[in-house]
Amino acid sequence: MHEHQEISVSLPYSSILPVSSLASIFDQVTNSYKFYWFLAILEAVRDGEGRILPMQKLLARMTARVWYPINY
């Protein structure tokens, strides 16, 4: 079995963004879906998909990212 290792990462402070709120979603991570969800959002923002991100597109991005590790 793998030992549970706690990793501490500090995000940069911002006076205009609630960075601590974002960081808190990763406090209790038992599965990797939160990371894939966040990566899908970051990719959509990077690709300029706008301020409203359709759930189906985010799920498609998540599925595309996990397809290879799951199948190989």
Secondary structure, DSSP 8 states (H G I E B T S, - for coil): --------------SSS-HHHHHHTTSS-SSTHHHHHHHHHHHHHHTT--SS--HHHHHHHHHHHHHHHHH-
